């Protein structure tokens, strides 16, 4: 297939790019920097350095593409609302419009399982038919929900659209490596109410498998939850993940109610006062990681043939192997 991929230098996109190239697909990646373009070409893909908001040039770049896979966006839970609007909502709409003009056959959007989250309560075995969030204290999740809706509306143009909703995607280079682990080393990450509750995770290997299956899907307007086969105990899983990458494992635990209050307090402070840096905690962090949350993947099993067969232990072992290989290369 001829694939146009956004977010190829990010965590999800970079992994999927390698999977696509290994499968023999032709991939064009949108990039912003020359050094990113060089790295993409070194892998064997093509790089497009144009402006994704330029409808005319983007439409020309998309001509002849079989599928556009949109994995780019802002994932910073503390980002200003206008940045989330621009990076997640307006960018997605621009891509949808250009893809429809270029008559791209299929558009696949990487959404998030959290779009069904609302009140701070446990959600178990949630299906794709659950109501979409509209809570003001979930700005990142809300932006993903709006973007998802714009993608689903595009099926009216005749373009096949598929939305994947992965749960807490993890693997080498994930948010544990870039944010949570370093925060834990600084003593700025802890458990919510001891951290022992069922939680839906999704290894990057399982998400890449779901993406490959989605590219073969012939129906339009479909939404699929994607997660590992079985839920994990959040604290057990996160402890193992931190250990594999060599980060400190926290012992501090904060009651959910107190964490929620602290999140609301810091949101107010950083909104109305000249506070430096980013707020250490916001309510969206607590909602996304501090409550029991699992999803049903029965629809993906039935319609995509998705199995989630990559185990948690295999994923952990793979991360350890990649780290060891990288350290070995650095020492040579």
C-alpha positions as CSV (number, residue, x, y, z in Angstrom):
1,X,0.0,0.0,0.0
2,X,0.9,3.7,-0.4
3,X,0.6,5.1,3.1
4,X,0.8,8.7,4.3
5,X,1.7,8.8,8.0
6,X,1.6,11.7,10.4
7,X,3.4,11.6,13.7
8,X,6.1,9.3,12.4
9,X,8.7,10.8,14.7
10,X,6.5,10.3,17.8
11,X,6.2,7.2,19.9
12,X,3.3,5.4,18.1
13,X,4.1,6.6,14.6
14,X,7.8,5.7,14.8
15,X,7.0,2.1,15.8
16,X,4.3,1.7,13.2
17,X,6.6,3.2,10.5
18,X,9.0,0.3,11.1
19,X,6.2,-2.2,10.9
20,X,5.0,-0.8,7.6
21,X,8.4,-0.8,6.0
22,X,9.1,-4.3,7.2
23,X,5.8,-5.4,5.6
24,X,6.9,-3.8,2.2
25,X,4.5,-0.8,2.2
26,X,5.5,2.5,0.7
27,X,5.3,5.2,3.4
28,X,5.4,8.9,3.1
29,X,5.8,10.7,6.5
30,X,5.0,14.3,7.3
31,X,7.9,16.0,9.1
32,X,8.6,19.5,10.4
33,X,12.4,19.5,10.6
34,X,15.2,18.7,8.1
35,X,16.9,16.4,10.6
36,X,13.6,14.5,11.0
37,X,13.4,14.1,7.2
38,X,16.9,12.7,7.1
39,X,16.1,10.2,9.8
40,X,12.9,9.1,8.0
41,X,14.7,8.7,4.7
42,X,17.5,6.7,6.4
43,X,14.9,4.1,7.4
44,X,13.7,3.8,3.8
45,X,10.6,6.0,3.9
46,X,9.8,9.2,2.1
47,X,9.6,12.5,3.9
48,X,7.2,15.4,3.2
49,X,8.2,18.7,4.7
50,X,5.2,20.7,3.7
51,X,2.6,22.5,5.9
52,X,-0.2,20.2,6.9
53,X,-2.5,23.2,7.1
54,X,-1.9,24.1,3.5
55,X,-4.9,22.4,1.8
56,X,-3.6,22.7,-1.8
57,X,-0.1,21.4,-1.2
58,X,-1.3,18.7,1.2
59,X,-3.9,17.5,-1.3
60,X,-1.3,17.2,-4.0
61,X,1.0,15.2,-1.6
62,X,-1.9,12.9,-0.8
63,X,-2.8,12.2,-4.4
64,X,-2.5,8.4,-5.1
65,X,-2.3,7.4,-1.5
66,X,-4.3,4.3,-0.4
67,X,-4.5,5.3,3.3
68,X,-3.8,8.2,5.6
69,X,-2.9,7.2,9.1
70,X,-3.1,10.1,11.6
71,X,-1.0,9.5,14.7
72,X,0.2,13.1,15.3
73,X,-1.1,15.5,17.9
74,X,-0.5,17.1,21.2
75,X,-0.6,14.7,24.2
76,X,0.5,17.1,26.9
77,X,-2.2,17.0,29.6
78,X,-1.1,20.4,30.9
79,X,-1.1,22.1,27.4
80,X,-3.2,25.3,27.0
81,X,-6.6,24.8,25.4
82,X,-5.7,26.7,22.3
83,X,-2.7,24.4,21.6
84,X,-4.9,21.3,22.0
85,X,-7.5,22.9,19.7
86,X,-4.9,23.6,17.0
87,X,-2.8,20.4,17.3
88,X,-5.6,17.9,17.8
89,X,-8.9,19.4,16.4
90,X,-8.0,21.8,13.6
91,X,-5.1,19.6,12.3
92,X,-7.3,16.6,12.1
93,X,-10.0,18.5,10.2
94,X,-7.4,19.8,7.8
95,X,-6.1,16.3,7.1
96,X,-9.7,15.0,6.7
97,X,-10.5,17.8,4.2
98,X,-7.3,17.3,2.2
99,X,-7.7,13.5,2.1
100,X,-11.2,13.8,0.8
101,X,-10.1,16.2,-1.9
102,X,-7.3,13.9,-2.9
103,X,-9.7,11.0,-2.9
104,X,-7.6,9.0,-0.5
105,X,-9.4,5.6,-0.1
106,X,-9.1,5.3,3.7
107,X,-8.5,7.5,6.7
108,X,-7.4,5.8,10.0
109,X,-7.4,8.0,13.1
110,X,-5.6,7.1,16.4
111,X,-8.0,8.3,19.0
112,X,-7.9,7.4,22.7
113,X,-10.0,5.0,24.9
114,X,-10.3,7.8,27.4
115,X,-12.9,9.6,25.2
116,X,-15.6,7.7,27.1
117,X,-14.4,9.0,30.5
118,X,-16.6,11.5,32.3
119,X,-17.1,11.5,36.1
120,X,-14.3,10.3,38.3
121,X,-15.7,6.8,38.9
122,X,-14.7,3.2,37.9
123,X,-15.5,2.2,34.3
124,X,-15.2,-1.5,33.5
125,X,-15.6,-3.4,30.2
126,X,-16.6,-0.2,28.4
127,X,-17.8,-0.7,24.8
128,X,-17.5,1.7,21.9
129,X,-21.2,2.7,22.3
130,X,-20.5,4.5,25.6
131,X,-21.2,8.3,25.6
132,X,-18.4,10.5,24.6
133,X,-17.0,12.9,27.2
134,X,-17.8,16.6,27.3
135,X,-16.1,17.4,30.7
136,X,-14.3,20.7,30.8
137,X,-11.6,19.3,33.2
138,X,-10.6,16.8,30.5
139,X,-9.2,19.2,27.8
140,X,-6.9,16.7,26.1
141,X,-9.5,13.9,26.1
142,X,-12.1,16.4,24.9
143,X,-10.0,17.5,22.0
144,X,-9.5,13.8,20.9
145,X,-13.3,13.3,21.1
146,X,-14.0,16.3,18.9
147,X,-11.3,15.2,16.4
148,X,-12.7,11.7,16.3
149,X,-16.2,13.1,15.5
150,X,-14.8,15.1,12.6
151,X,-13.1,11.9,11.2
152,X,-16.3,9.9,11.5
153,X,-18.3,12.7,9.7
154,X,-15.9,12.3,6.7
155,X,-17.5,9.0,5.7
156,X,-20.1,11.2,4.0
157,X,-17.5,12.1,1.4
158,X,-17.2,8.5,0.4
159,X,-13.8,8.0,2.1
160,X,-13.6,4.9,4.3
161,X,-12.8,6.0,7.9
162,X,-11.7,3.9,10.8
163,X,-11.1,5.1,14.4
164,X,-8.9,3.1,16.8
165,X,-9.2,3.8,20.5
166,X,-6.1,2.4,22.2
167,X,-5.8,2.2,26.0
168,X,-2.6,3.5,27.7
169,X,-0.1,2.6,24.9
170,X,3.2,1.4,26.2
171,X,6.6,0.3,24.9
172,X,10.1,1.6,24.4
173,X,10.0,5.4,24.2
174,X,6.5,5.7,25.8
175,X,5.3,8.2,28.4
176,X,6.9,6.1,31.1
177,X,10.3,6.6,29.5
178,X,9.8,10.3,28.7
179,X,7.6,11.7,31.5
180,X,6.5,9.3,34.3
181,X,9.8,7.6,34.9
182,X,11.8,10.9,35.1
183,X,9.1,12.3,37.4
184,X,9.3,9.2,39.6
185,X,13.1,9.7,39.9
186,X,12.4,13.2,41.1
187,X,9.9,12.0,43.7
188,X,7.0,13.6,41.7
189,X,5.1,10.5,40.8
190,X,3.1,8.3,43.2
191,X,0.1,6.0,43.4
192,X,-3.5,7.0,43.7
193,X,-5.2,5.2,46.6
194,X,-2.4,2.5,46.6
195,X,-2.7,1.9,42.9
196,X,-4.2,-1.6,43.0
197,X,-7.1,-1.6,40.5
198,X,-7.9,-3.2,37.1
199,X,-6.6,-1.1,34.2
200,X,-6.6,-1.4,30.4
201,X,-3.2,-1.2,28.8
202,X,-2.1,-1.6,25.1
203,X,1.4,-2.6,24.1
204,X,2.7,-0.9,21.0
205,X,3.1,-4.3,19.3
206,X,-0.7,-5.0,19.8
207,X,-1.5,-1.5,18.5
208,X,0.6,-2.0,15.4
209,X,-1.1,-5.3,14.8
210,X,-4.5,-3.5,15.1
211,X,-3.4,-0.8,12.6
212,X,-2.3,-3.4,10.1
213,X,-5.7,-5.1,10.4
214,X,-7.5,-1.8,10.1
215,X,-5.8,-1.1,6.8
216,X,-7.5,-4.2,5.4
217,X,-10.9,-3.3,6.8
218,X,-13.4,-2.6,4.0
219,X,-16.2,-0.9,6.0
220,X,-16.5,2.7,7.0
221,X,-17.5,4.6,10.2
222,X,-16.1,1.9,12.5
223,X,-14.7,2.6,16.0
224,X,-12.6,-0.1,17.8
225,X,-11.3,-0.3,21.3
226,X,-7.8,-1.7,21.3
227,X,-6.1,-3.0,24.4
228,X,-4.0,-5.9,25.6
229,X,-5.9,-9.2,25.9
230,X,-6.4,-8.9,29.7
231,X,-6.5,-6.0,32.1
232,X,-3.6,-5.5,34.4
233,X,-3.3,-4.4,38.0
234,X,-2.2,-0.8,37.6
235,X,0.5,-0.7,40.3
236,X,1.9,-4.2,39.5
237,X,2.1,-3.2,35.8
238,X,3.6,0.2,36.3
239,X,6.1,-1.1,38.9
240,X,7.4,-3.6,36.4
241,X,7.4,-1.1,33.6
242,X,9.4,1.4,35.6
243,X,11.9,-1.3,36.7
244,X,12.5,-2.4,33.2
245,X,13.6,1.1,32.2
246,X,15.7,1.5,35.3
247,X,13.5,4.1,37.0
248,X,12.8,4.4,40.7
249,X,9.5,2.8,41.9
250,X,7.5,5.2,44.1
251,X,6.2,4.2,47.5
252,X,4.1,7.4,48.1
253,X,0.4,6.9,47.8
254,X,-2.2,9.8,47.8
255,X,-5.9,9.2,48.3
256,X,-7.9,9.9,45.1
257,X,-10.0,12.6,46.7
258,X,-6.9,14.5,47.9
259,X,-5.3,14.1,44.5
260,X,-8.4,15.4,42.8
261,X,-8.5,18.4,45.1
262,X,-4.8,19.1,44.4
263,X,-5.4,18.9,40.7
264,X,-8.2,21.4,40.8
265,X,-6.1,23.7,43.0
266,X,-3.0,23.7,40.7
267,X,-5.2,24.1,37.6
268,X,-6.6,27.3,39.2
269,X,-3.1,28.5,40.2
270,X,-1.5,28.0,36.9
271,X,-4.5,29.6,35.1
272,X,-4.7,32.8,37.1
273,X,-1.2,33.3,38.6
274,X,2.2,33.7,36.9
275,X,3.4,30.3,38.0
276,X,6.6,28.9,36.4
277,X,6.7,25.6,34.4
278,X,3.9,23.1,34.2
279,X,1.5,22.2,37.0
280,X,2.7,19.1,38.8
281,X,-0.8,17.5,38.7
282,X,-4.1,18.2,37.0
283,X,-7.4,16.4,37.3
284,X,-7.1,14.8,33.9
285,X,-4.0,13.0,35.1
286,X,-5.9,11.6,38.1
287,X,-8.9,10.7,35.9
288,X,-6.8,8.9,33.3
289,X,-4.6,6.9,35.7
290,X,-6.2,6.9,39.1
291,X,-9.4,4.9,38.6
292,X,-10.4,1.4,37.5
293,X,-10.7,1.4,33.8
294,X,-11.1,-1.5,31.3
295,X,-12.5,-1.8,27.8
296,X,-14.2,-4.5,25.8
297,X,-12.3,-5.5,22.6
298,X,-15.0,-7.9,21.4
299,X,-15.8,-5.7,18.4
300,X,-12.2,-5.6,17.3
301,X,-11.9,-9.4,17.7
302,X,-15.1,-9.9,15.6
303,X,-14.6,-7.4,12.9
304,X,-10.8,-7.0,12.6
305,X,-9.7,-10.4,13.7
306,X,-7.7,-8.6,16.4
307,X,-6.4,-10.9,19.1
308,X,-4.0,-8.8,21.3
309,X,-1.7,-11.8,21.3
310,X,1.4,-9.9,22.4
311,X,1.7,-10.6,26.1
312,X,2.7,-8.0,28.7
313,X,5.7,-10.1,29.7
314,X,6.8,-10.3,26.1
315,X,6.5,-6.6,25.8
316,X,8.6,-6.0,28.9
317,X,11.2,-8.4,27.7
318,X,11.4,-6.6,24.4
319,X,11.9,-3.2,26.1
320,X,14.7,-4.7,28.2
321,X,16.4,-6.2,25.1
322,X,16.2,-2.9,23.2
323,X,17.7,-1.0,26.2
324,X,20.5,-3.6,26.5
325,X,21.2,-3.4,22.8
326,X,21.3,0.3,22.9
327,X,23.7,0.3,25.8
328,X,25.9,-2.2,24.0
329,X,26.1,0.0,20.9
330,X,26.9,3.1,23.0
331,X,29.8,1.2,24.6
332,X,31.4,0.1,21.4
